[in-house]
């Protein structure tokens, strides 16, 4: 039985993952961090989750990637600001005022 089968890791995790140093908690559980190398645009390690081993049981706890959610929020704000700026430049919200020098009232 391999480590992958013993821990029952999800299928989406490939063989390029990196296991951290095991940490022993006071209650006897062992915690192992799991990460994978970043890609071309995300250098460094990206956390995948942790494996908690206590006695003969093991549990996988996945992490959430909040950076993608933050990026979508920033991008939405940028698009909204750009569209509103273009709308104001093309047709300003204040009334049209014209000054004529012909003397017509």
N, C-alpha and C positions, 0 to 999 in steps of 0.2 A: 504494500500500500504506500503510495507516494504522499508527500506532504500536502499536495493540493487535494487529494482525496480525503486525507485525514482531517484537514481543516474545513473542507467543503467550501472552497472559494468559489465566487461567482464565475460564470463562463466568460464574461467580458474582460477578465484580467489575463494578460498574456504572459509569456515567459520572460519579458524584459523588466519585470518588476524588481524592486530593490527592497530587501527586508532590513529593518533597523535592528539595533542592539536590543535584545530582550530585557525587559524591566520587570523585576519581581516586586509586587505590592505586599504590604504587611499582612493581608488576609490570605496570601498564598497564590494569588492569580499571577500569571505571566502575561505581559502586554508586549506585542511585537508590532511596530509600525510598518506599514507597507506603502511604498511610493513607486512611481515610474518616472523614467527620464522624460523631461520636457521635449518638445519638438523644436522645429526651426524657429518658431516665433515665441516659444515659451521656454527659455533656457532654465536649467536647474531641475530639481525634482518636483513632481506634482503629487501631493498626497492622495492616496486611494482609500485608506482606511486603517483600521487596526484589527489585529487578531487577539482575542482574549482567551487564554487557555487556563482553565481552572479545574484541577483534578483530571478526569478523563474527558471532560467536555470542552469544546472549543466553540467560539462564537465570532462571526465576522461583523464588524460595524463599519459601514461605509461612511466616508466623509462627503460633504456637499461642496460643490465648487461655486462659491459665492462671487468669484471674480467675473464669471460670465454674466450673472445677473446685474452686477454693478456696471459692466461694460454696456449692456443693453440700455440701462437707465441713462447713462451719460450720452449714448448715441441718440436716444429719443429726445433728450433735452437739446442737443445740438441741432437736430433736424427741426424741432419746433422753433428754436430761436432763429434759425436761418430762414425758414418760411415766413415767420412774422416780420423779419427785417425786410425781406423782399417785398412783402405786401405793403408795408409802410412806405418804402421807397417808390414803388410804382404808383400808388394812390394814397397820398397822405390822409390821415383821418380828420384833419382840420379843414374848415371851409375854404373854398377857392376865393381869393381876393385879388381883384385886378384894379390897378390905378390907371385911369385914362387921363391924358393931358389935353383932350379936345374940348373940354369945357362942358360936355354933356352931363346933365344930372339925372 
